Amino acid sequence: MYFTQPCSIKINLTLRVLGKRADGYHDLCSLFWRLRSPEVVEVSFGHFGDELAVSGADIKGENIITRACRHIRSVSGDELPGVRARLFKHLPAGSGVGAGSGNAAAFIRLCGAFAGHGNGPGAGVASLGADVAFLASEHDLAIASGVGDELEGIDGTLPMRAVIFFPEWSCCTKEAYGALDEIRGRESGYMPESTARNEALSVLDALRHGRRLGLLPNDFLDSAPHRGCYGELAGAASDSGAAAWGLCGSGSAFFALYGTSNECGKLLDKCRFDWLRQILVLE
């Protein structure tokens, strides 16, 4: 018998990089918004060896679900039985929406429910990926700090529709931070965390009250490749009446937010760029 768990993705409604740490990672302050992904994880538990089958994508290297399974065993004292998992992929890697982290989070929730430990993320899941802690949590909205694993949950959700554009290129998070560090090395200072937090709360309040914000703050826009293409998407979003738009995480995907599905349709009519790989509309 297979148990099924839909996966989640996230949009960074704001994303500020606050500085580079001694361990090489970066502290950030970001407003996370959870959205339902078209991807699904199915898991069966029993007296058999671990197996993982992936459809819809060719995963290079070790899949994050395999690492999540090993992590669960390491923190639970090996009480997890054999696992047969099936992962149904629909979204490209390197898009900044945390699709892989959402796969791991769905797997963790299934394993937690099976073991009777609830659906919480458990300890140490940030070692699997910075977005796993949020996507395995119960929060639909949260301000994330640290490397993205320290969460301040926010009540409620956001009554908006999202359109996410996936271009033909992907972005490597490590390279994106490296490019940003080069820029920051030539410029002065980082935004204080308190300022970034207040900015995030201000953006959320404005969106909840239907105010039009335009481009949302994301420090990776300064160093993003293909900025001309993102400019085309931003122009189309603006012309179609979007409330807000911006870069997903460190890239490569781009999003636009709307109050009604009719406005979403206007944007889709304008976005027939040959460099787009996929468009996802989330009602």
ZADO-1210 file (C-alpha; in nm, 4 decimals, padded with zeros to 6 digits):
<atoms>
<atom x="00.0000" y="00.0000" z="00.0000" code="MET" pos="1"/>
<atom x="00.1307" y="00.3412" z="-00.0991" code="TYR" pos="2"/>
<atom x="00.0658" y="00.6563" z="00.1030" code="PHE" pos="3"/>
<atom x="00.0508" y="00.9776" z="-00.0994" code="THR" pos="4"/>
<atom x="00.1684" y="01.3261" z="-00.0056" code="GLN" pos="5"/>
<atom x="00.1430" y="01.6293" z="-00.2357" code="PRO" pos="6"/>
<atom x="00.4567" y="01.8382" z="-00.2401" code="CYS" pos="7"/>
<atom x="00.4897" y="02.2103" z="-00.1795" code="SER" pos="8"/>
<atom x="00.7038" y="02.4845" z="-00.3273" code="ILE" pos="9"/>
<atom x="00.7726" y="02.8358" z="-00.2028" code="LYS" pos="10"/>
<atom x="00.7979" y="03.1880" z="-00.3349" code="ILE" pos="11"/>
<atom x="01.0255" y="03.4404" z="-00.1690" code="ASN" pos="12"/>
<atom x="00.8054" y="03.7494" z="-00.1526" code="LEU" pos="13"/>
<atom x="01.1090" y="03.9326" z="-00.0184" code="THR" pos="14"/>
<atom x="01.4692" y="03.8129" z="-00.0021" code="LEU" pos="15"/>
<atom x="01.7517" y="04.0044" z="00.1586" code="ARG" pos="16"/>
<atom x="02.1012" y="03.8610" z="00.2053" code="VAL" pos="17"/>
<atom x="02.2339" y="04.0020" z="00.5323" code="LEU" pos="18"/>
<atom x="02.5948" y="03.8896" z="00.5182" code="GLY" pos="19"/>
<atom x="02.8377" y="03.6026" z="00.4755" code="LYS" pos="20"/>
<atom x="02.9115" y="03.3895" z="00.7808" code="ARG" pos="21"/>
<atom x="03.2393" y="03.2422" z="00.8996" code="ALA" pos="22"/>
<atom x="03.1246" y="02.8961" z="00.7851" code="ASP" pos="23"/>
<atom x="03.0805" y="03.0202" z="00.4273" code="GLY" pos="24"/>
<atom x="02.7006" y="03.0250" z="00.4366" code="TYR" pos="25"/>
<atom x="02.4930" y="03.3411" z="00.4295" code="HIS" pos="26"/>
<atom x="02.2401" y="03.4838" z="00.6723" code="ASP" pos="27"/>
<atom x="01.9217" y="03.6022" z="00.5116" code="LEU" pos="28"/>
<atom x="01.5816" y="03.7453" z="00.5890" code="CYS" pos="29"/>
<atom x="01.3047" y="03.6344" z="00.3578" code="SER" pos="30"/>
<atom x="00.9269" y="03.6220" z="00.3498" code="LEU" pos="31"/>
<atom x="00.8315" y="03.2682" z="00.2454" code="PHE" pos="32"/>
<atom x="00.4941" y="03.1819" z="00.0938" code="TRP" pos="33"/>
<atom x="00.4004" y="02.8162" z="00.0509" code="ARG" pos="34"/>
<atom x="00.2207" y="02.7033" z="-00.2650" code="LEU" pos="35"/>
<atom x="00.1029" y="02.3613" z="-00.3734" code="ARG" pos="36"/>
<atom x="00.3323" y="02.1934" z="-00.6216" code="SER" pos="37"/>
<atom x="00.2140" y="01.9649" z="-00.9030" code="PRO" pos="38"/>
<atom x="00.4682" y="01.7104" z="-00.7770" code="GLU" pos="39"/>
<atom x="00.3730" y="01.4122" z="-00.5612" code="VAL" pos="40"/>
<atom x="00.5567" y="01.1618" z="-00.3408" code="VAL" pos="41"/>
<atom x="00.4208" y="00.8120" z="-00.2737" code="GLU" pos="42"/>
<atom x="00.5729" y="00.5853" z="-00.0080" code="VAL" pos="43"/>
<atom x="00.5197" y="00.2242" z="00.0948" code="SER" pos="44"/>
<atom x="00.6689" y="00.0842" z="00.4175" code="PHE" pos="45"/>
<atom x="00.7568" y="-00.2797" z="00.4814" code="GLY" pos="46"/>
<atom x="01.0153" y="-00.5542" z="00.5155" code="HIS" pos="47"/>
<atom x="01.2122" y="-00.4847" z="00.1985" code="PHE" pos="48"/>
<atom x="01.5092" y="-00.2856" z="00.0835" code="GLY" pos="49"/>
<atom x="01.4877" y="00.0845" z="00.0157" code="ASP" pos="50"/>
<atom x="01.3935" y="00.1838" z="-00.3391" code="GLU" pos="51"/>
<atom x="01.3287" y="00.5152" z="-00.5119" code="LEU" pos="52"/>
<atom x="01.1674" y="00.5493" z="-00.8537" code="ALA" pos="53"/>
<atom x="01.1571" y="00.8917" z="-01.0190" code="VAL" pos="54"/>
<atom x="00.9438" y="00.9770" z="-01.3190" code="SER" pos="55"/>
<atom x="00.9330" y="01.3008" z="-01.5136" code="GLY" pos="56"/>
<atom x="01.2962" y="01.4028" z="-01.4606" code="ALA" pos="57"/>
<atom x="01.6486" y="01.2696" z="-01.4898" code="ASP" pos="58"/>
<atom x="01.7963" y="01.3376" z="-01.1448" code="ILE" pos="59"/>
<atom x="02.1726" y="01.3830" z="-01.1460" code="LYS" pos="60"/>
<atom x="02.3552" y="01.2588" z="-00.8390" code="GLY" pos="61"/>
<atom x="02.1909" y="01.1388" z="-00.5190" code="GLU" pos="62"/>
<atom x="01.8257" y="01.2364" z="-00.4876" code="ASN" pos="63"/>
<atom x="01.7300" y="01.4453" z="-00.1859" code="ILE" pos="64"/>
<atom x="01.4705" y="01.1834" z="-00.0834" code="ILE" pos="65"/>
<atom x="01.7473" y="00.9264" z="-00.0464" code="THR" pos="66"/>
<atom x="01.9365" y="01.1691" z="00.1760" code="ARG" pos="67"/>
<atom x="01.6179" y="01.2442" z="00.3722" code="ALA" pos="68"/>
<atom x="01.5665" y="00.8723" z="00.4353" code="CYS" pos="69"/>
<atom x="01.9205" y="00.8390" z="00.5649" code="ARG" pos="70"/>
<atom x="01.8733" y="01.1455" z="00.7850" code="HIS" pos="71"/>
<atom x="01.5519" y="01.0101" z="00.9386" code="ILE" pos="72"/>
<atom x="01.7241" y="00.6839" z="01.0253" code="ARG" pos="73"/>
<atom x="02.0156" y="00.8677" z="01.1820" code="SER" pos="74"/>
<atom x="01.7923" y="01.0688" z="01.4168" code="VAL" pos="75"/>
<atom x="01.5288" y="00.8038" z="01.4902" code="SER" pos="76"/>
<atom x="01.7544" y="00.5172" z="01.5880" code="GLY" pos="77"/>
<atom x="01.6855" y="00.3127" z="01.2750" code="ASP" pos="78"/>
<atom x="01.3180" y="00.2558" z="01.3611" code="GLU" pos="79"/>
<atom x="01.2097" y="00.3332" z="01.0041" code="LEU" pos="80"/>
<atom x="01.1318" y="00.0123" z="00.8089" code="PRO" pos="81"/>
<atom x="01.2125" y="-00.0462" z="00.4454" code="GLY" pos="82"/>
<atom x="01.0938" y="00.2317" z="00.2158" code="VAL" pos="83"/>
<atom x="00.9725" y="00.2165" z="-00.1408" code="ARG" pos="84"/>
<atom x="00.9211" y="00.5690" z="-00.2688" code="ALA" pos="85"/>
<atom x="00.7888" y="00.6997" z="-00.5971" code="ARG" pos="86"/>
<atom x="00.8500" y="01.0609" z="-00.6952" code="LEU" pos="87"/>
<atom x="00.6531" y="01.2246" z="-00.9750" code="PHE" pos="88"/>
<atom x="00.8441" y="01.5299" z="-01.0995" code="LYS" pos="89"/>
<atom x="00.7015" y="01.8157" z="-01.3064" code="HIS" pos="90"/>
<atom x="00.9236" y="02.1145" z="-01.2291" code="LEU" pos="91"/>
<atom x="01.2791" y="02.1820" z="-01.3488" code="PRO" pos="92"/>
<atom x="01.5710" y="02.1861" z="-01.1094" code="ALA" pos="93"/>
<atom x="01.7579" y="02.5072" z="-01.0321" code="GLY" pos="94"/>
<atom x="01.4476" y="02.7271" z="-01.0448" code="SER" pos="95"/>
<atom x="01.4557" y="02.8759" z="-00.6934" code="GLY" pos="96"/>
<atom x="01.1116" y="02.7518" z="-00.5853" code="VAL" pos="97"/>
<atom x="01.2443" y="02.4746" z="-00.3603" code="GLY" pos="98"/>
<atom x="01.0951" y="02.1877" z="-00.5592" code="ALA" pos="99"/>
<atom x="01.3539" y="01.9369" z="-00.4387" code="GLY" pos="100"/>
<atom x="01.3170" y="02.0588" z="-00.0818" code="SER" pos="101"/>
<atom x="00.9408" y="02.0168" z="-00.1195" code="GLY" pos="102"/>
<atom x="00.9959" y="01.6555" z="-00.2282" code="ASN" pos="103"/>
<atom x="01.2056" y="01.5888" z="00.0820" code="ALA" pos="104"/>
<atom x="00.9528" y="01.7665" z="00.3043" code="ALA" pos="105"/>
<atom x="00.6658" y="01.5546" z="00.1702" code="ALA" pos="106"/>
<atom x="00.8688" y="01.2385" z="00.2301" code="PHE" pos="107"/>
<atom x="00.9550" y="01.3494" z="00.5862" code="ILE" pos="108"/>
<atom x="00.5881" y="01.4186" z="00.6619" code="ARG" pos="109"/>
<atom x="00.4864" y="01.0737" z="00.5376" code="LEU" pos="110"/>
<atom x="00.7554" y="00.9038" z="00.7443" code="CYS" pos="111"/>
<atom x="00.6616" y="01.1070" z="01.0513" code="GLY" pos="112"/>
<atom x="00.2942" y="01.0184" z="01.0160" code="ALA" pos="113"/>
<atom x="00.3779" y="00.6488" z="00.9698" code="PHE" pos="114"/>
<atom x="00.6003" y="00.6434" z="01.2801" code="ALA" pos="115"/>
<atom x="00.3401" y="00.8288" z="01.4857" code="GLY" pos="116"/>
<atom x="00.5612" y="01.1320" z="01.5362" code="HIS" pos="117"/>
<atom x="00.3255" y="01.3750" z="01.3653" code="GLY" pos="118"/>
<atom x="00.4001" y="01.5710" z="01.0539" code="ASN" pos="119"/>
<atom x="00.6663" y="01.8044" z="01.1916" code="GLY" pos="120"/>
<atom x="01.0038" y="01.8389" z="01.0202" code="PRO" pos="121"/>
<atom x="01.2090" y="01.7071" z="01.3101" code="GLY" pos="122"/>
<atom x="01.5619" y="01.8018" z="01.4015" code="ALA" pos="123"/>
<atom x="01.8411" y="01.8836" z="01.1611" code="GLY" pos="124"/>
<atom x="01.6439" y="01.8906" z="00.8371" code="VAL" pos="125"/>
<atom x="01.8193" y="02.2119" z="00.7292" code="ALA" pos="126"/>
<atom x="02.1200" y="01.9918" z="00.6496" code="SER" pos="127"/>
<atom x="01.9156" y="01.8542" z="00.3583" code="LEU" pos="128"/>
<atom x="01.8378" y="02.1976" z="00.2151" code="GLY" pos="129"/>
<atom x="01.7619" y="02.5446" z="00.3440" code="ALA" pos="130"/>
<atom x="01.3960" y="02.5320" z="00.2345" code="ASP" pos="131"/>
<atom x="01.3139" y="02.1897" z="00.3824" code="VAL" pos="132"/>
<atom x="01.2359" y="02.3205" z="00.7316" code="ALA" pos="133"/>
<atom x="00.9722" y="02.5619" z="00.5984" code="PHE" pos="134"/>
<atom x="00.8153" y="02.3219" z="00.3489" code="LEU" pos="135"/>
<atom x="00.7934" y="02.0463" z="00.6114" code="ALA" pos="136"/>
<atom x="00.6343" y="02.2829" z="00.8622" code="SER" pos="137"/>
<atom x="00.2697" y="02.3781" z="00.9085" code="GLU" pos="138"/>
<atom x="00.3262" y="02.7391" z="00.8032" code="HIS" pos="139"/>
<atom x="00.1846" y="02.8874" z="00.4830" code="ASP" pos="140"/>
<atom x="00.3694" y="03.2120" z="00.5517" code="LEU" pos="141"/>
<atom x="00.6849" y="03.2691" z="00.7533" code="ALA" pos="142"/>
<atom x="00.9738" y="03.5057" z="00.7911" code="ILE" pos="143"/>
<atom x="01.2868" y="03.2961" z="00.7520" code="ALA" pos="144"/>
<atom x="01.6219" y="03.3936" z="00.8981" code="SER" pos="145"/>
<atom x="01.9545" y="03.2207" z="00.9539" code="GLY" pos="146"/>
<atom x="02.0194" y="03.0233" z="00.6357" code="VAL" pos="147"/>
<atom x="01.6428" y="02.9948" z="00.5910" code="GLY" pos="148"/>
<atom x="01.5863" y="02.7392" z="00.8655" code="ASP" pos="149"/>
<atom x="01.4873" y="02.9736" z="01.1497" code="GLU" pos="150"/>
<atom x="01.1165" y="03.0373" z="01.1030" code="LEU" pos="151"/>
<atom x="00.8756" y="03.2898" z="01.2455" code="GLU" pos="152"/>
<atom x="00.5347" y="03.1638" z="01.1379" code="GLY" pos="153"/>
<atom x="00.2704" y="03.4156" z="01.0320" code="ILE" pos="154"/>
<atom x="-00.0991" y="03.3388" z="01.0766" code="ASP" pos="155"/>
<atom x="-00.3230" y="03.3144" z="00.7722" code="GLY" pos="156"/>
<atom x="-00.2328" y="03.2977" z="00.4087" code="THR" pos="157"/>
<atom x="-00.2317" y="03.5228" z="00.1058" code="LEU" pos="158"/>
<atom x="-00.5530" y="03.5393" z="-00.1028" code="PRO" pos="159"/>
<atom x="-00.3788" y="03.5751" z="-00.4378" code="MET" pos="160"/>
<atom x="-00.3054" y="03.3767" z="-00.7508" code="ARG" pos="161"/>
<atom x="00.0469" y="03.3146" z="-00.8688" code="ALA" pos="162"/>
<atom x="00.1903" y="03.2585" z="-01.2139" code="VAL" pos="163"/>
<atom x="00.5416" y="03.1128" z="-01.2165" code="ILE" pos="164"/>
<atom x="00.7588" y="03.1238" z="-01.5279" code="PHE" pos="165"/>
<atom x="01.0367" y="02.8683" z="-01.5703" code="PHE" pos="166"/>
<atom x="01.2966" y="02.9733" z="-01.8289" code="PRO" pos="167"/>
<atom x="01.5121" y="02.7339" z="-02.0255" code="GLU" pos="168"/>
<atom x="01.8146" y="02.8068" z="-01.8055" code="TRP" pos="169"/>
<atom x="01.8693" y="02.7039" z="-01.4438" code="SER" pos="170"/>
<atom x="02.0582" y="02.8762" z="-01.1639" code="CYS" pos="171"/>
<atom x="02.3133" y="02.7282" z="-00.9254" code="CYS" pos="172"/>
<atom x="02.2563" y="02.8667" z="-00.5758" code="THR" pos="173"/>
<atom x="02.6268" y="02.8542" z="-00.4876" code="LYS" pos="174"/>
<atom x="02.7185" y="03.0492" z="-00.8013" code="GLU" pos="175"/>
<atom x="02.4398" y="03.3005" z="-00.7373" code="ALA" pos="176"/>
<atom x="02.5749" y="03.3720" z="-00.3890" code="TYR" pos="177"/>
<atom x="02.9270" y="03.3981" z="-00.5300" code="GLY" pos="178"/>
<atom x="02.8165" y="03.6554" z="-00.7876" code="ALA" pos="179"/>
<atom x="02.6328" y="03.8505" z="-00.5184" code="LEU" pos="180"/>
<atom x="02.9402" y="03.8437" z="-00.2928" code="ASP" pos="181"/>
<atom x="03.1464" y="03.9961" z="-00.5750" code="GLU" pos="182"/>
<atom x="02.9011" y="04.2835" z="-00.6051" code="ILE" pos="183"/>
<atom x="02.8792" y="04.3299" z="-00.2301" code="ARG" pos="184"/>
<atom x="03.2574" y="04.3383" z="-00.2129" code="GLY" pos="185"/>
<atom x="03.2524" y="04.6505" z="-00.4297" code="ARG" pos="186"/>
<atom x="02.9685" y="04.8198" z="-00.2446" code="GLU" pos="187"/>
<atom x="02.9081" y="04.9161" z="00.1155" code="SER" pos="188"/>
<atom x="02.7192" y="04.7330" z="00.3827" code="GLY" pos="189"/>
<atom x="02.4256" y="04.4983" z="00.4229" code="TYR" pos="190"/>
<atom x="02.0707" y="04.5708" z="00.5266" code="MET" pos="191"/>
<atom x="02.0140" y="04.5245" z="00.9020" code="PRO" pos="192"/>
<atom x="01.7929" y="04.2274" z="00.9863" code="GLU" pos="193"/>
<atom x="01.5378" y="04.4477" z="01.1638" code="SER" pos="194"/>
<atom x="01.4991" y="04.6593" z="00.8499" code="THR" pos="195"/>
<atom x="01.4609" y="04.3506" z="00.6310" code="ALA" pos="196"/>
<atom x="01.2000" y="04.2057" z="00.8674" code="ARG" pos="197"/>
<atom x="00.9978" y="04.5280" z="00.8698" code="ASN" pos="198"/>
<atom x="01.0181" y="04.5398" z="00.4910" code="GLU" pos="199"/>
<atom x="00.8825" y="04.1842" z="00.4683" code="ALA" pos="200"/>
<atom x="00.5906" y="04.2609" z="00.6989" code="LEU" pos="201"/>
<atom x="00.5142" y="04.5792" z="00.5047" code="SER" pos="202"/>
<atom x="00.5061" y="04.3877" z="00.1753" code="VAL" pos="203"/>
<atom x="00.2739" y="04.1250" z="00.3214" code="LEU" pos="204"/>
<atom x="00.0378" y="04.3874" z="00.4626" code="ASP" pos="205"/>
<atom x="00.0223" y="04.5695" z="00.1297" code="ALA" pos="206"/>
<atom x="-00.0528" y="04.2505" z="-00.0654" code="LEU" pos="207"/>
<atom x="-00.3222" y="04.1476" z="00.1808" code="ARG" pos="208"/>
<atom x="-00.4889" y="04.4873" z="00.1371" code="HIS" pos="209"/>
<atom x="-00.4799" y="04.4679" z="-00.2418" code="GLY" pos="210"/>
<atom x="-00.2198" y="04.7384" z="-00.2971" code="ARG" pos="211"/>
<atom x="-00.0091" y="04.7233" z="-00.6111" code="ARG" pos="212"/>
<atom x="00.3613" y="04.6949" z="-00.5332" code="LEU" pos="213"/>
<atom x="00.5318" y="04.6109" z="-00.8618" code="GLY" pos="214"/>
<atom x="00.8789" y="04.4575" z="-00.8358" code="LEU" pos="215"/>
<atom x="00.9362" y="04.2909" z="-00.4987" code="LEU" pos="216"/>
<atom x="01.2753" y="04.3140" z="-00.3238" code="PRO" pos="217"/>
<atom x="01.5232" y="04.0364" z="-00.3980" code="ASN" pos="218"/>
<atom x="01.8968" y="04.0972" z="-00.3658" code="ASP" pos="219"/>
<atom x="01.9771" y="03.8344" z="-00.6301" code="PHE" pos="220"/>
<atom x="01.8273" y="04.0530" z="-00.9019" code="LEU" pos="221"/>
<atom x="02.1466" y="04.2601" z="-00.8894" code="ASP" pos="222"/>
<atom x="02.3550" y="03.9701" z="-01.0156" code="SER" pos="223"/>
<atom x="02.0983" y="03.7599" z="-01.2052" code="ALA" pos="224"/>
<atom x="02.1920" y="03.6463" z="-01.5570" code="PRO" pos="225"/>
<atom x="01.9492" y="03.7101" z="-01.8435" code="HIS" pos="226"/>
<atom x="01.8279" y="04.0307" z="-01.6831" code="ARG" pos="227"/>
<atom x="01.6843" y="04.1438" z="-02.0153" code="GLY" pos="228"/>
<atom x="01.4528" y="03.8422" z="-02.0211" code="CYS" pos="229"/>
<atom x="01.3391" y="03.9122" z="-01.6654" code="TYR" pos="230"/>
<atom x="01.2755" y="04.2685" z="-01.7750" code="GLY" pos="231"/>
<atom x="01.0443" y="04.1394" z="-02.0482" code="GLU" pos="232"/>
<atom x="00.8504" y="03.9344" z="-01.7926" code="LEU" pos="233"/>
<atom x="00.8303" y="04.2293" z="-01.5548" code="ALA" pos="234"/>
<atom x="00.6982" y="04.4485" z="-01.8353" code="GLY" pos="235"/>
<atom x="00.4358" y="04.1927" z="-01.9289" code="ALA" pos="236"/>
<atom x="00.3326" y="04.1557" z="-01.5638" code="ALA" pos="237"/>
<atom x="00.3002" y="04.5314" z="-01.5260" code="SER" pos="238"/>
<atom x="00.0995" y="04.5714" z="-01.8482" code="ASP" pos="239"/>
<atom x="-00.1388" y="04.2919" z="-01.7474" code="SER" pos="240"/>
<atom x="-00.2231" y="04.4516" z="-01.4120" code="GLY" pos="241"/>
<atom x="-00.0287" y="04.2238" z="-01.1792" code="ALA" pos="242"/>
<atom x="-00.0122" y="04.3351" z="-00.8182" code="ALA" pos="243"/>
<atom x="00.3506" y="04.2319" z="-00.7776" code="ALA" pos="244"/>
<atom x="00.6256" y="04.0329" z="-00.9450" code="TRP" pos="245"/>
<atom x="00.9774" y="03.9169" z="-00.8775" code="GLY" pos="246"/>
<atom x="01.2530" y="03.6584" z="-00.8921" code="LEU" pos="247"/>
<atom x="01.2007" y="03.3208" z="-00.7201" code="CYS" pos="248"/>
<atom x="01.4756" y="03.2667" z="-00.4651" code="GLY" pos="249"/>
<atom x="01.8181" y="03.2971" z="-00.6258" code="SER" pos="250"/>
<atom x="01.6598" y="03.2199" z="-00.9658" code="GLY" pos="251"/>
<atom x="01.5883" y="03.1097" z="-01.2286" code="SER" pos="252"/>
<atom x="01.2066" y="03.1198" z="-01.2116" code="ALA" pos="253"/>
<atom x="01.0064" y="03.4444" z="-01.2065" code="PHE" pos="254"/>
<atom x="00.6611" y="03.5005" z="-01.0580" code="PHE" pos="255"/>
<atom x="00.3681" y="03.7392" z="-01.0875" code="ALA" pos="256"/>
<atom x="00.0810" y="03.7780" z="-00.8383" code="LEU" pos="257"/>
<atom x="-00.2829" y="03.8555" z="-00.9174" code="TYR" pos="258"/>
<atom x="-00.6138" y="03.9006" z="-00.7469" code="GLY" pos="259"/>
<atom x="-00.8236" y="03.7320" z="-01.0172" code="THR" pos="260"/>
<atom x="-00.7779" y="03.4566" z="-01.2732" code="SER" pos="261"/>
<atom x="-00.8883" y="03.6932" z="-01.5532" code="ASN" pos="262"/>
<atom x="-00.5801" y="03.9044" z="-01.4920" code="GLU" pos="263"/>
<atom x="-00.3641" y="03.5897" z="-01.5028" code="CYS" pos="264"/>
<atom x="-00.5016" y="03.5181" z="-01.8483" code="GLY" pos="265"/>
<atom x="-00.3963" y="03.8614" z="-01.9722" code="LYS" pos="266"/>
<atom x="-00.0394" y="03.7876" z="-01.8694" code="LEU" pos="267"/>
<atom x="-00.0335" y="03.4485" z="-02.0407" code="LEU" pos="268"/>
<atom x="-00.1416" y="03.6125" z="-02.3663" code="ASP" pos="269"/>
<atom x="00.1578" y="03.8458" z="-02.3446" code="LYS" pos="270"/>
<atom x="00.4191" y="03.5850" z="-02.2519" code="CYS" pos="271"/>
<atom x="00.4953" y="03.3843" z="-02.5623" code="ARG" pos="272"/>
<atom x="00.8716" y="03.4056" z="-02.5312" code="PHE" pos="273"/>
<atom x="01.0653" y="03.1230" z="-02.6959" code="ASP" pos="274"/>
<atom x="01.3059" y="03.1034" z="-02.3998" code="TRP" pos="275"/>
<atom x="01.0310" y="02.9950" z="-02.1582" code="LEU" pos="276"/>
<atom x="01.0272" y="02.6260" z="-02.0748" code="ARG" pos="277"/>
<atom x="00.7152" y="02.6052" z="-01.8600" code="GLN" pos="278"/>
<atom x="00.4424" y="02.8216" z="-01.7038" code="ILE" pos="279"/>
<atom x="00.2648" y="02.7206" z="-01.3834" code="LEU" pos="280"/>
<atom x="-00.0615" y="02.8872" z="-01.2783" code="VAL" pos="281"/>
<atom x="-00.1583" y="02.8373" z="-00.9140" code="LEU" pos="282"/>
<atom x="-00.5102" y="02.9411" z="-00.8180" code="GLU" pos="283"/>
</atoms>
